[in-house]
Amino acid sequence: MTRAANDVVITGIGLASSAGVGHAAHRALLTGGFERPNVDVERFAPYYVHPMPEIDWSQQIPRRGDQRQMENWQRLGVFAAGLALDDAGFKEDAEGCATMDMIVAAAGGERDQAVDSMIVEEAATRNDPETLLNEKLTTELRPTLFLAQLSNLLAGNISIVHKVTGSSRTFMGEEAAGISAVETAFARIRAGQSSHALVGGAMNAERSDMLLLVAAVNGLATGDWQPLWSRDAAKGGGVALGSGAAFLVLESRANAEKRGADIYATLEGVAGDRGSRDGAGLEKRVRRLADETGAAGKSDTLVMSGASGLHDITAAERDILGRIFPSSPVRGYAGATGHFIEAAFPLGIALAALALRERVAVTAFDAASEAAMNGPSASAVVTTFGHVRGEGIAVLSAEG
Amino acid sequence: MNSSRYKDHLGRPLVAVTGLGVVSSLGQGLKDNWRALTGGVSGIHAITRFPTEGLPTRISGTVDFLDLPAPNAVERSYAMARSATEEALSQAGLSGDFNGPLFLAAPPIEPEWIQRFEIAKRAPAATKPGDVYVRFLAAMREKPDPVFRESVLFGAISERLADRFGTRGLPVTLSTACASGATAIQLGVEAIRQGRTERALTVATDGSLNAEALIRFSLLSALSTQNDPPEKASKPFTKNRDGFVIAEGAATLILESLEAAEARGAKVIGIMKGCGEKADHFHRTRSSPDGAPAIATVREALADAGLDEDGIDYINAHGTSTPENDKMEYLTMSTVFGDKLKSIPVSSNKSMIGHTLTAAGAIEAVFSLMTIATGTLPPTINYEIPDPAIDLDVVPNVKRDKPVASVISNSFGFGGQNACLVMTAEPA
């Protein structure tokens, strides 16, 4: 492809997942002859989760006071954001961080499960539960817990710890938040409204209150781990959540070249949409997104699917991808890392960019239904079909 | 007339506002709100939604006059957003599918306590301390609850708005805390300037007040405790201000490229001329003492609008009535505008509607545009004991008739959020 100054290129990747922390762990995940991921089948049984890896927080969050002010979803995000900044060469670039735009895809924070349990249990014995609620919330809630719950406080903590202050926006709304975050940063850089941006999200799956959101419709897989495309409909709803975070530094080619930064890949197109999934609506919409992003023109490309595992939509996605990209291998990365919800799309882009940069064939995460790759691909298509709503596609090409 | 009429100083498309809609504690719709706001009427009242006995703060600007299918934050936020959007589209003369993107500022959603109490009734008994969500998971295995699930998904409000109004693409649901409304507008402006669309639907809504939200802000000492009388509690820029009054509301602005708006013969209410933003890395809830990020935000907005400090006729302040905000905002304005500030009226809508949090930036943008359109400055009410350290013309207590052609509206929030909008009259 011809290169342009306003091409959107990826110059930094920060990853933490059950597979480990950073590039080496994720390169190993992509190339290592995958058999079984790191899952915890006991703590939340009958559900299983992909737990966060062992992390020395102080490597990216040096002040203990900052670590204490956050809950794990924020720590994961601030940590991975720091890795991405380091990777892109921005960590010591105060001016670069002060002018860097930021879009974070976030859910809400963590509940104090001890306080919530106490209130629910005592309320059951009282005929004035609302009065009890006021008493308990006033006396038991940690004042600073609010700051670990507010969605925009992941971005706020990234500003505090890493001094990224050009702008700070938080997008919400499950998988679509991550799609819109990348789409918005991409469109701004393309149009010259932004020169460089930090984009990503974080997920702490190891919380019963978070599991509840998917479990409320029996969406979670139960029993022991099964490969993503092969999950048994008799064993729950198919979703296994994963703890982790994925952040990207996106930049105009001109800005990256001016800094002498290494480029992982070019982001050629990003688009998202939503609407009815009944009948032919879903496939029609995804085909339009594939046309708009240039994905439809790619053959023999690497398709990184962010499928959640939820049975019906995951099966539908597999069929649609098979029809649009008949000659391309598909990798369902949630089978390896667990589903990151808001961060699912940034995670897929990060893994795809890593594979393109390292020029590696990506191992199958579900050997029964993912074709082997004979060699590295020159391009990648990343898809995310939200477990409830919203679809997005990104197209990446390797640097020549 | 030539095409340069449709471009700004940087050659970008000018962005017109062609429709406005609003809901606040003052009422439903622009007419009722503007009449009350310019009449110096407060919408702040004693809370009746939940018991407040024993709580330090017992007042708010809740919106209690809409019919809801269920009393939760998603339903309330959606109902207000729908009402404001219907009004704005009607004013803009648009019907049928909107066919542009939706940018929605919405509150972070959590289950209501009443929902937790209901699930608990069918959940197995506790087996160990702190296991309430384990019990809830068991209850859901027994009987899934899709209605509960949809009521706690952050994407649920934009999904319904997108279906109802026929917006295009993936809607953005965003939070930049108390700057969210301004950020939604900024995203709409950016999309039009990118040439991605000729119009954008920008909506901000917040119907999330419940006991826990009130108590959380109380625990951070952010709220006024001067409960009696409620309408006197919010008193921005006074010496005895003691916190903000939490409130609800929604606003919608229809943004269009000026060229597209005129081509279809739409009436232009004003121009969204510039936007600024800058994050603060000082503290999770407090602003940098030197005000540098807020100052940079206002300066960036002026530069984006192609104006300097002589070009602003009126300031719609964030003016929350907290000791810290009003002091910091004064520092910001006095630094940016210098001596000129003495001749710029500055009023705070929050003296009457309270702090509508997620919705504030958009509601106050609506009122800023109404100020330009009508030549009436809404007052800052409850301005009885001026803070001598804040030397401002706050349009004290009574509205003022004064034609203004340019307004800035400030928004600042927890998490280091700062945003500023510049609005002007339609170019001659």
Interface residues (C-beta under 8 A of the other chain):
Chain A: F44 P46 Y47 Q69 M102 A106 A107 G108 R111 Q113 A114 D116 S117 M118 I119 V120 E121 A123 A124 D128 P129 E130 T131 L133 N134 E135 L137 T138 L141 P143 F146 L147 Q149 L150 S151 N152 L153 A155 G156 N157 S159 I160 K163 V164 T165 G166 S167 S168 R169 T170 F171 M172 G173 E174 A176 A177 I179 S180 E183 T184 A187 R188 R190 A191 Q193 R207 S208 D209 L211 L212 L213 A215 A216 V217 N218 A271 G272 D273 R274 G386 V388 R389 G390 G392
Chain B: F50 P51 T52 E53 G54 L55 A106 P108 I109 E110 W113 R116 F117 A120 K121 A126 P129 G130 D131 V132 Y133 V134 F136 L137 M140 R141 P144 D145 P146 F148 R149 V152 L153 F154 G155 S158 E159 A162 G169 L170 P171 V172 T173 L174 S175 T176 A177 T183 L187 E190 A191 R193 Q194 G195 R196 A211 E212 I215 R216 F217 S218 L219 L220 E277 K278 A279 D280 H281 F282 H283 R284 T285 P293 G413 F414 G415 G416 Q417
